[in-house]
Each structure stands twice: as structure tokens, then as C-alpha cells.
């Protein structure tokens, strides 16, 4: 268990730094592009570079939201039931369906990335390997699948009554 927590901590650190670096880079690239347009300087291919970096930002952000369970959801069950067991059952159903879908998407993304690698696809302007922009999609879906499995295990623990009680609770 300690090894998993340490690995999760390292993964979180890497994800956070990718978000910081790519978020900063996208902001700077957009600012520079705006200044260049104002000064009528052509930076041919700037959108291509911004898009490559933005893919890492967006998909790593999605993986982080999944890790912290802060992604957008339409959970109305909390309006109708206060029962932890009812919520746990709903979470189990949600995580099984989501996990199956995410695993399928991960499989498709893996095949897509492998296909792109075999094709040697390159970007239009700078001739960068397109795999640079599609790899974060694969990483995101893989991480999403892992986090859904984690959430499923936690929901099963809540349903079975073996989940640790929150500190300060009864």
C-alpha cells in the first residue's frame, strides 16, 4: 500500500508540473501571437505549436480532475437520498459503466497512437510527429481508467461497510 501511495504521489507531482509548464506555455504563446499580430509580424505555424502544447494541457487537466474527482458531473442522487449505501450502489454502477467505457477508449487510443507511429504522421508546418499531440489522449484515458477502478473499489468498500470512517465522525 505504501508503494502505491508513493507512486500515486509521484504521478500527481508529474501531472501537476505538466499542467504548470503547459499552462504557462500556452498562455505565453497566445500572448506572443497577439503581440506579433499587433506588430504585424507573421509567426507562421504558431497555432500548430499552441495546439500541440494545449493537447497536453487539456488532457492532463482532465486526468487530474478525474484523480481528484473534481470533474463536471450531473449527480442528482444527493438531492433524493442521504443514504451512503444508495450512493455507493449508484457509484458502483457509474464506475463500472465509466470504467468499461474508459478501458474501451484507452484501447482505441492505443491503437490510434500505434497507427500514427507506424504511419509516421507529421504536422503540416513544422513536420513534428503528430504522436506528440495524441499521446496525452492515451495517457489521459489510461489514467482515467485507473482512477475509475480506484473509485469503484472505494464505493465497494463503502457498500460493504469496510471503508474507514472519516476523522471526527461518529
Beta strands, then each sheet from edge to edge (+ up, - down):
end
